[in-house]
Amino acid sequence: MQINWNNKEPIYLQLRDRLVELIMDGDLTEGDALPSVRQISSEQRINPITVSKALQLLVDDGLVEKKRGLGMYVVNGAREQLAKQEREKFLHDEWPQIAERIERLGLALDDLIGRDKN
């Protein structure tokens, strides 16, 4: 798992986001085991508590379940749930800013989809 860390947000949130990306992209599918806390902390050279915090967020969101003595697994429907959440987040948080910028720049639909105006 490759992660490019930044200084803009806490590491546990960046790790959570990376795991979410893996689920959304289908690299981690329903029923797949997540790497262990020990494995992630060793590979990424981060504190195991930080890893545990990121994984707990996924459990709290209902995307991952803990199986006692076995590890953590992606739950059924996680990808669909994430897609719905990400669409809502995009439409509520990101799209209004994008639409405002499009309007400010005076862009037309043809400009956005790459068609030449004739």
C-alpha positions as CSV (number, residue, x, y, z in Angstrom):
1,M,0.0,0.0,0.0
2,Q,1.6,3.2,-1.2
3,I,0.7,6.4,0.7
4,N,2.1,9.9,0.0
5,W,1.8,11.6,3.4
6,N,1.1,15.3,3.6
7,N,1.3,17.8,6.4
8,K,-2.2,19.2,5.9
9,E,-4.2,16.6,7.9
10,P,-3.5,14.0,10.6
11,I,-1.9,10.7,9.5
12,Y,-4.7,8.6,10.8
13,L,-7.2,10.4,8.5
14,Q,-4.8,10.1,5.5
15,L,-4.5,6.3,6.2
16,R,-8.3,6.0,6.5
17,D,-8.8,7.9,3.2
18,R,-6.2,5.6,1.5
19,L,-8.0,2.5,2.8
20,V,-11.3,4.0,1.5
21,E,-9.7,4.5,-1.9
22,L,-8.6,0.9,-1.9
23,I,-12.2,-0.2,-1.2
24,M,-13.7,2.2,-3.8
25,D,-11.2,1.1,-6.5
26,G,-11.9,-2.6,-5.8
27,D,-8.5,-3.4,-4.5
28,L,-10.1,-4.4,-1.3
29,T,-13.4,-6.2,-1.9
30,E,-16.2,-7.5,0.3
31,G,-14.9,-10.1,2.7
32,D,-11.2,-9.2,2.1
33,A,-9.0,-9.0,5.2
34,L,-7.3,-5.7,5.9
35,P,-3.6,-5.7,6.6
36,S,-3.0,-6.0,10.3
37,V,-2.1,-3.1,12.5
38,R,1.4,-4.4,13.0
39,Q,1.9,-4.9,9.2
40,I,0.6,-1.4,8.3
41,S,2.6,0.3,11.1
42,S,5.7,-1.5,10.1
43,E,5.4,-0.9,6.3
44,Q,4.4,2.8,6.8
45,R,6.7,3.4,9.7
46,I,3.9,4.9,11.8
47,N,2.7,4.3,15.4
48,P,0.4,1.3,15.8
49,I,-2.0,3.5,17.8
50,T,-2.3,5.8,14.7
51,V,-3.1,2.8,12.6
52,S,-5.7,1.5,15.1
53,K,-7.4,4.9,15.2
54,A,-7.7,4.9,11.4
55,L,-9.1,1.4,11.3
56,Q,-11.5,2.2,14.1
57,L,-13.0,5.0,12.0
58,L,-13.7,2.4,9.3
59,V,-15.4,0.2,11.9
60,D,-17.4,3.2,13.2
61,D,-18.5,4.0,9.6
62,G,-19.7,0.4,9.2
63,L,-17.3,-0.3,6.3
64,V,-15.1,-2.9,8.2
65,E,-15.9,-5.4,10.9
66,K,-13.7,-6.9,13.5
67,K,-13.6,-10.6,13.7
68,R,-12.2,-11.5,17.1
69,G,-8.9,-13.3,16.8
70,L,-9.0,-13.1,13.0
71,G,-8.6,-9.4,12.1
72,M,-10.7,-6.8,10.2
73,Y,-12.7,-7.5,7.1
74,V,-14.5,-5.4,4.5
75,V,-18.2,-5.7,5.0
76,N,-20.8,-6.6,2.4
77,G,-22.0,-3.4,0.7
78,A,-19.0,-1.3,1.7
79,R,-18.2,-0.1,-1.8
80,E,-21.8,0.9,-2.5
81,Q,-22.1,2.7,0.8
82,L,-18.8,4.6,0.1
83,A,-19.9,5.5,-3.4
84,K,-23.2,6.9,-2.0
85,Q,-21.3,8.9,0.7
86,E,-18.7,10.2,-1.7
87,R,-21.3,11.3,-4.2
88,E,-23.2,13.2,-1.4
89,K,-19.9,14.7,-0.2
90,F,-19.0,15.8,-3.7
91,L,-22.4,17.3,-4.4
92,H,-22.7,19.1,-1.1
93,D,-19.1,20.2,-0.4
94,E,-17.1,20.2,-3.6
95,W,-19.5,20.8,-6.5
96,P,-20.8,24.2,-5.3
97,Q,-17.2,25.6,-5.3
98,I,-16.6,24.1,-8.7
99,A,-19.8,25.5,-10.1
100,E,-19.0,28.9,-8.7
101,R,-15.6,28.9,-10.3
102,I,-17.1,27.8,-13.7
103,E,-19.5,30.7,-13.5
104,R,-16.8,33.1,-12.5
105,L,-14.6,32.1,-15.4
106,G,-17.5,32.3,-17.8
107,L,-17.1,28.7,-19.0
108,A,-19.7,27.0,-21.1
109,L,-20.6,23.3,-21.3
110,D,-18.7,23.0,-24.6
111,D,-15.6,24.4,-22.9
112,L,-15.8,21.8,-20.1
113,I,-16.3,18.8,-22.3
114,G,-13.7,19.8,-24.9
115,R,-15.9,20.6,-27.9
116,D,-14.9,23.5,-30.2
117,K,-17.3,26.3,-30.6
118,N,-18.2,26.9,-34.2
